[in-house]
Amino acid sequence: MSDAEIIEVAGREVKITSPERVVFPRTGHTKLDLVRFYAAVGEGALRGVADRPLVLKRFVHGVDEEPFFQKRAPAKRPAWIEVAELRYPSGRSAEEVVGRDLAAVLWTVNLGCVDLNPHPVRVPDLDHPDELRIDLDPVPGVAWDEIVDVAFLARDVLGEHGLTAWPKTSGSRGFHVYARITPGWTFPQLRKAAEAVAREIESRAPGLATSHWWKEERQGVFVDFNQNARDRTVASAYSVRPTGLVSTPLRWEEVRGCRPEAFSLATVPARFAAEGDPWAEMDSAAAEGSLDSLLALAKEQGPRPKAPKGTGRRQPTMPLIEIARAETKNEALVGLDRWKARHPEVAALLEPADILVDSMRGRSSAWTRIRINLQHVPESERPAQEALEVDYDPWKR
């Protein structure tokens, strides 16, 4: 096993350390395989991150272990790695790596990044986004065809308001629909426009789509508009996900018949070589991408209901209990199994969507929370909140 390999790309030399280290244990794909993937789809991958600051999501021990998130660019980096300072709503700031060229992309892969997570802004204007992102997130039990139906509704709503919709698989359970805009709006305006899209989709398909922020109230496909907030990122086009699947740009005429498992680290390079990038003309669509019409729609829709006066926040409307807060998803699921073993009669009454598994952000890494919605359990049979099966403190240093 070689200690390092030099890749020449974009006129630079990128050192790949431990190239034979297995990143995907289930398939055996290595770090070098991942580097070669991004090199093969480089034009398309770069289109998704070019000139954008990146949050580094580092799987330093492979995809079966939890990643950690790194906003600040490593102090030790090549002179040609550019950075840009982003300011967050918290008041903090971070100098983040800019996806200037394919060499920068491969350098982040060497750090342990599997998927690429760019902000919807480009250097030098970091206050005005140029991309609206709709993330379709199905609750457990929702069929793929239903997710696709919601994707077409998103396309229709965006098109009716003057925006060109660009579809891609997420590389996970959901689906993404993007629209390029001229960078003349603020992040609050972008989020408001995306929320208007979500609420309009929900009004057209109330049993199929939801814009409800609270997970326990969702049914069908959640149209996640909050991915347009200043501090959020989404896996970009041609990102390889921890599943081994790829977030793959599509043409609308192929969306109805597509299956997410068809687009993988092993299959997408050949597709890219044969068919090119369906998003090749995406940048040209930004020239007339205005949010004015969607912001007018938001005004027509009016504000959402607010929390009861004096509470400071919305109160839960569903009977929820918390099961686990764990450093890893596997630990949390083991805790869930223990709880089910103690409450088999209750567990038998739960629907798939009643088990709420949340990936949460700690100081620098993800952690997992599991809650249970007891809505399908008769009130007299609902167990009380117990001590957590796993009680991890993500904020403890």
C-alpha positions as CSV (number, residue, x, y, z in Angstrom):
1,M,0.0,0.0,0.0
2,S,1.5,3.3,-1.1
3,D,1.6,6.2,1.5
4,A,0.7,8.8,-1.1
5,E,-0.1,9.5,-4.7
6,I,0.2,12.7,-6.7
7,I,-2.7,13.7,-8.9
8,E,-2.1,16.4,-11.5
9,V,-5.2,18.5,-12.1
10,A,-6.0,22.1,-13.0
11,G,-2.3,22.8,-13.4
12,R,-1.6,21.8,-9.8
13,E,-0.3,18.7,-8.0
14,V,-2.6,17.4,-5.3
15,K,-1.1,14.9,-2.8
16,I,-3.5,12.1,-1.9
17,T,-2.4,10.5,1.3
18,S,-3.3,6.9,2.2
19,P,-4.9,6.4,-1.2
20,E,-5.8,2.8,-0.6
21,R,-7.7,3.5,2.7
22,V,-11.2,2.1,2.4
23,V,-13.9,4.8,2.6
24,F,-16.9,2.7,1.8
25,P,-16.6,-0.6,3.7
26,R,-19.7,-2.2,2.1
27,T,-18.4,-1.8,-1.4
28,G,-14.6,-1.6,-0.8
29,H,-14.2,1.7,-2.6
30,T,-11.1,3.6,-1.5
31,K,-10.1,7.2,-1.1
32,L,-8.3,7.0,-4.5
33,D,-11.5,5.6,-6.1
34,L,-13.4,8.6,-4.7
35,V,-10.7,11.0,-6.1
36,R,-10.9,9.3,-9.5
37,F,-14.7,9.7,-9.4
38,Y,-14.6,13.4,-8.9
39,A,-11.9,13.7,-11.6
40,A,-14.2,11.9,-14.0
41,V,-17.2,14.1,-13.4
42,G,-15.1,17.2,-12.7
43,E,-16.8,19.6,-15.0
44,G,-20.2,18.8,-13.5
45,A,-19.0,18.7,-9.9
46,L,-17.2,22.0,-10.3
47,R,-20.3,23.6,-11.7
48,G,-22.0,23.0,-8.3
49,V,-19.2,24.4,-6.2
50,A,-17.3,26.9,-8.4
51,D,-16.4,30.1,-6.4
52,R,-18.5,28.9,-3.5
53,P,-17.4,28.6,0.1
54,L,-17.6,25.0,1.4
55,V,-18.3,23.5,4.7
56,L,-16.0,20.5,5.1
57,K,-17.9,17.4,6.2
58,R,-15.0,15.0,7.0
59,F,-15.4,11.2,7.2
60,V,-11.9,10.6,8.4
61,H,-12.6,7.0,9.4
62,G,-14.9,6.1,6.5
63,V,-18.6,6.5,6.0
64,D,-19.6,4.0,8.6
65,E,-18.3,6.4,11.3
66,E,-19.8,9.8,12.1
67,P,-18.3,12.7,10.3
68,F,-17.3,16.0,11.8
69,F,-18.1,19.4,10.4
70,Q,-15.4,22.0,9.8
71,K,-16.2,25.5,8.7
72,R,-12.8,27.0,9.1
73,A,-10.2,26.1,6.5
74,P,-7.3,24.2,8.0
75,A,-4.4,26.4,8.9
76,K,-2.0,24.1,7.1
77,R,-3.0,24.2,3.5
78,P,-1.4,24.8,0.1
79,A,-0.9,28.4,-0.9
80,W,-3.2,28.0,-3.8
81,I,-6.2,27.1,-1.6
82,E,-8.4,30.2,-1.5
83,V,-10.6,31.1,1.5
84,A,-13.5,33.5,2.1
85,E,-14.8,34.8,5.4
86,L,-18.5,34.1,6.0
87,R,-20.4,35.7,8.8
88,Y,-23.2,33.7,10.4
89,P,-26.4,34.8,12.2
90,S,-24.7,33.9,15.5
91,G,-22.3,36.7,15.0
92,R,-19.4,34.3,14.5
93,S,-17.4,34.2,11.3
94,A,-15.2,31.6,9.6
95,E,-12.7,31.6,6.7
96,E,-14.0,28.7,4.5
97,V,-12.4,26.9,1.6
98,V,-13.5,28.2,-1.8
99,G,-14.2,25.6,-4.5
100,R,-12.2,27.6,-7.1
101,D,-11.1,24.7,-9.3
102,L,-11.0,20.9,-9.4
103,A,-7.7,20.8,-7.6
104,A,-9.4,22.4,-4.6
105,V,-12.2,19.8,-4.7
106,L,-9.7,16.9,-4.8
107,W,-7.8,18.5,-1.9
108,T,-11.0,18.5,0.2
109,V,-11.6,14.8,-0.7
110,N,-8.1,14.0,0.6
111,L,-9.1,15.6,4.0
112,G,-11.9,13.0,4.2
113,C,-14.8,14.9,2.5
114,V,-17.1,12.5,0.7
115,D,-19.9,14.9,-0.4
116,L,-19.4,18.6,-1.2
117,N,-21.4,21.1,0.8
118,P,-21.3,24.6,-0.8
119,H,-23.1,27.7,0.3
120,P,-25.5,29.3,-2.2
121,V,-23.3,32.3,-2.7
122,R,-20.2,33.1,-4.8
123,V,-17.1,35.0,-4.0
124,P,-16.9,37.9,-3.7
125,D,-20.5,38.7,-2.9
126,L,-21.3,36.5,0.2
127,D,-24.4,38.3,1.2
128,H,-26.6,37.8,-1.8
129,P,-27.3,34.2,-2.8
130,D,-27.6,33.1,-6.4
131,E,-29.4,29.8,-5.9
132,L,-32.8,28.7,-4.5
133,R,-32.7,25.1,-3.2
134,I,-35.8,22.9,-2.5
135,D,-35.0,19.8,-0.5
136,L,-37.7,17.1,-0.6
137,D,-37.4,15.1,2.5
138,P,-39.9,12.1,2.8
139,V,-41.1,10.7,6.1
140,P,-40.6,7.0,6.4
141,G,-42.9,4.9,4.3
142,V,-43.3,7.4,1.5
143,A,-43.0,5.8,-2.0
144,W,-40.4,7.1,-4.5
145,D,-43.2,7.8,-7.0
146,E,-44.8,10.2,-4.5
147,I,-41.5,12.0,-4.0
148,V,-41.3,12.4,-7.8
149,D,-44.8,13.8,-7.9
150,V,-43.8,16.5,-5.4
151,A,-40.7,17.3,-7.5
152,F,-42.9,18.0,-10.5
153,L,-45.1,20.2,-8.4
154,A,-42.0,22.1,-7.3
155,R,-41.1,22.5,-11.0
156,D,-44.5,23.8,-11.8
157,V,-44.6,26.4,-9.0
158,L,-41.1,27.7,-9.8
159,G,-41.9,27.9,-13.5
160,E,-45.1,29.8,-12.9
161,H,-43.1,32.4,-11.0
162,G,-40.5,32.8,-13.7
163,L,-37.8,30.4,-12.5
164,T,-36.2,27.5,-14.3
165,A,-36.2,24.3,-12.2
166,W,-33.3,21.9,-12.3
167,P,-33.8,18.4,-10.8
168,K,-31.4,16.0,-9.2
169,T,-31.4,13.0,-6.9
170,S,-30.2,13.6,-3.4
171,G,-28.1,10.4,-3.2
172,S,-30.2,9.5,-0.2
173,R,-34.0,9.1,0.3
174,G,-35.1,12.5,-1.0
175,F,-34.8,14.7,-4.1
176,H,-33.5,18.2,-4.9
177,V,-34.9,20.9,-7.1
178,Y,-32.7,24.0,-7.7
179,A,-33.3,27.4,-9.4
180,R,-30.6,29.9,-10.2
181,I,-31.4,33.5,-9.4
182,T,-29.6,36.9,-10.0
183,P,-27.7,37.7,-6.8
184,G,-29.8,40.7,-5.8
185,W,-31.7,39.4,-2.8
186,T,-30.9,38.8,0.9
187,F,-30.9,35.4,2.7
188,P,-34.2,36.3,4.5
189,Q,-35.8,37.1,1.2
190,L,-34.5,33.8,-0.3
191,R,-35.9,31.8,2.6
192,K,-39.2,33.6,2.4
193,A,-39.4,32.8,-1.3
194,A,-38.6,29.2,-0.8
195,E,-41.2,29.0,2.0
196,A,-43.8,30.4,-0.4
197,V,-42.9,27.6,-2.8
198,A,-43.3,25.0,-0.1
199,R,-46.7,26.4,1.1
200,E,-48.0,26.5,-2.4
201,I,-47.0,22.9,-3.1
202,E,-48.7,21.9,0.2
203,S,-51.9,23.7,-0.8
204,R,-52.0,21.8,-4.1
205,A,-51.3,18.4,-2.6
206,P,-52.2,18.6,1.1
207,G,-52.1,14.8,1.6
208,L,-48.9,14.4,-0.2
209,A,-46.7,17.3,0.7
210,T,-46.1,19.3,3.8
211,S,-44.4,22.6,4.7
212,H,-44.8,22.0,8.5
213,W,-41.5,22.6,10.2
214,W,-42.2,20.4,13.2
215,K,-41.2,16.8,12.3
216,E,-44.0,15.2,14.4
217,E,-46.6,17.0,12.4
218,R,-45.3,16.0,9.0
219,Q,-46.9,13.5,6.6
220,G,-45.8,12.6,3.1
221,V,-42.9,14.7,1.7
222,F,-41.5,17.6,3.6
223,V,-40.7,20.5,1.3
224,D,-37.7,21.8,3.3
225,F,-37.4,25.5,2.6
226,N,-35.0,26.2,5.6
227,Q,-32.1,25.0,3.5
228,N,-32.1,28.5,2.1
229,A,-31.0,30.1,5.4
230,R,-27.6,31.7,5.6
231,D,-26.0,28.9,7.7
232,R,-27.3,26.0,5.7
233,T,-25.6,24.0,2.9
234,V,-26.9,21.1,0.7
235,A,-24.9,18.4,-1.0
236,S,-24.1,19.7,-4.5
237,A,-24.4,18.1,-7.9
238,Y,-22.3,15.0,-8.4
239,S,-21.7,14.7,-4.6
240,V,-21.1,11.1,-3.5
241,R,-23.1,10.5,-0.4
242,P,-22.3,8.1,2.5
243,T,-24.8,5.7,0.9
244,G,-22.4,5.3,-2.1
245,L,-25.1,6.8,-4.3
246,V,-24.6,10.1,-6.1
247,S,-26.6,13.3,-6.1
248,T,-27.1,13.2,-9.8
249,P,-28.5,16.0,-12.1
250,L,-31.3,14.8,-14.4
251,R,-33.4,16.0,-17.3
252,W,-37.0,16.4,-16.4
253,E,-38.0,13.8,-19.1
254,E,-36.1,11.1,-17.3
255,V,-37.2,12.0,-13.7
256,R,-40.5,10.1,-13.8
257,G,-38.7,6.8,-14.6
258,C,-35.6,7.2,-12.5
259,R,-34.5,5.2,-9.5
260,P,-32.0,6.7,-7.1
261,E,-30.1,3.4,-6.7
262,A,-29.2,3.6,-10.4
263,F,-26.9,6.5,-9.8
264,S,-23.8,5.4,-7.8
265,L,-20.1,5.9,-7.5
266,A,-19.7,3.0,-9.9
267,T,-22.2,4.0,-12.6
268,V,-22.3,7.8,-12.8
269,P,-18.9,8.4,-14.5
270,A,-19.9,6.3,-17.5
271,R,-23.3,8.1,-17.7
272,F,-21.4,11.5,-17.5
273,A,-19.0,10.4,-20.3
274,A,-21.8,9.2,-22.5
275,E,-24.5,11.9,-21.9
276,G,-22.7,14.9,-20.5
277,D,-24.2,17.1,-17.7
278,P,-27.9,17.8,-17.8
279,W,-27.2,21.0,-15.9
280,A,-24.6,22.3,-18.4
281,E,-26.8,25.3,-19.3
282,M,-27.8,26.1,-15.7
283,D,-25.7,29.2,-15.2
284,S,-27.4,30.9,-18.2
285,A,-30.8,30.5,-16.5
286,A,-29.7,32.9,-13.7
287,A,-29.8,35.9,-16.0
288,E,-33.6,36.3,-15.6
289,G,-34.0,34.6,-12.2
290,S,-36.1,37.0,-10.1
291,L,-37.7,36.4,-6.7
292,D,-40.2,39.2,-7.1
293,S,-43.1,37.0,-8.1
294,L,-42.5,34.5,-5.2
295,L,-42.1,37.3,-2.7
296,A,-45.5,38.6,-3.9
297,L,-46.9,35.1,-3.4
298,A,-45.5,35.0,0.1
299,K,-47.3,38.3,0.9
300,E,-50.5,36.9,-0.4
301,Q,-50.1,33.8,1.7
302,G,-49.7,35.9,4.9
303,P,-47.8,34.9,8.0
304,R,-47.8,31.5,9.5
305,P,-49.6,31.0,12.9
306,K,-47.4,32.1,15.7
307,A,-46.7,30.5,19.1
308,P,-49.2,31.4,21.9
309,K,-48.4,34.8,23.3
310,G,-46.1,34.6,26.3
311,T,-44.7,31.2,25.6
312,G,-41.7,32.4,23.6
313,R,-42.0,29.4,21.3
314,R,-44.5,27.0,19.7
315,Q,-45.7,24.2,22.0
316,P,-45.7,20.6,20.9
317,T,-49.1,19.4,19.5
318,M,-48.3,15.7,19.5
319,P,-47.6,13.3,22.4
320,L,-43.8,13.0,22.1
321,I,-41.3,11.2,24.3
322,E,-37.6,11.2,23.8
323,I,-35.7,7.9,23.7
324,A,-32.0,8.7,23.1
325,R,-29.4,11.3,22.5
326,A,-26.4,9.6,21.1
327,E,-23.0,10.3,19.6
328,T,-23.7,7.9,16.8
329,K,-26.8,6.8,15.0
330,N,-26.1,3.1,15.7
331,E,-25.9,3.8,19.5
332,A,-29.2,5.6,19.3
333,L,-30.9,2.8,17.4
334,V,-29.6,0.2,19.9
335,G,-31.2,2.4,22.6
336,L,-34.5,2.4,20.6
337,D,-34.4,-1.4,20.4
338,R,-34.0,-1.6,24.2
339,W,-37.0,0.7,24.7
340,K,-39.1,-1.4,22.2
341,A,-38.2,-4.6,24.1
342,R,-39.5,-3.0,27.3
343,H,-42.7,-1.8,25.6
344,P,-43.6,-4.4,23.0
345,E,-47.3,-3.6,23.0
346,V,-46.7,0.0,22.3
347,A,-44.0,-0.7,19.7
348,A,-46.5,-2.8,17.8
349,L,-48.9,0.2,17.4
350,L,-46.3,2.6,16.0
351,E,-46.3,3.6,12.3
352,P,-42.9,4.1,10.5
353,A,-43.3,7.9,10.6
354,D,-43.9,7.8,14.4
355,I,-40.2,7.1,15.0
356,L,-38.4,10.4,14.6
357,V,-34.7,10.0,14.0
358,D,-33.0,13.4,13.9
359,S,-29.5,14.1,12.8
360,M,-28.4,17.1,14.9
361,R,-25.4,19.4,14.9
362,G,-23.1,19.7,17.9
363,R,-20.1,22.0,18.2
364,S,-18.3,20.3,15.3
365,S,-20.0,16.9,14.8
366,A,-23.3,15.4,14.1
367,W,-25.2,13.5,16.8
368,T,-28.5,11.6,16.8
369,R,-31.7,12.2,18.7
370,I,-34.6,9.7,18.6
371,R,-38.1,10.6,19.7
372,I,-41.4,8.7,19.4
373,N,-44.8,10.2,18.5
374,L,-47.4,8.3,20.5
375,Q,-50.3,9.6,18.4
376,H,-51.4,6.0,17.4
377,V,-51.2,4.7,20.9
378,P,-54.4,5.0,23.0
379,E,-53.9,7.7,25.6
380,S,-54.4,5.2,28.5
381,E,-51.6,3.0,27.2
382,R,-49.0,5.7,26.5
383,P,-45.8,5.3,28.5
384,A,-44.4,8.2,30.4
385,Q,-41.1,9.9,29.6
386,E,-38.4,7.8,31.1
387,A,-34.6,8.3,31.6
388,L,-33.0,8.4,28.2
389,E,-31.6,5.1,26.9
390,V,-28.5,7.0,25.8
391,D,-27.8,10.4,27.2
392,Y,-25.0,12.1,25.3
393,D,-24.2,15.7,25.8
394,P,-23.2,17.1,22.4
395,W,-22.3,20.5,23.9
396,K,-19.8,19.2,26.5
397,R,-16.2,19.7,25.5
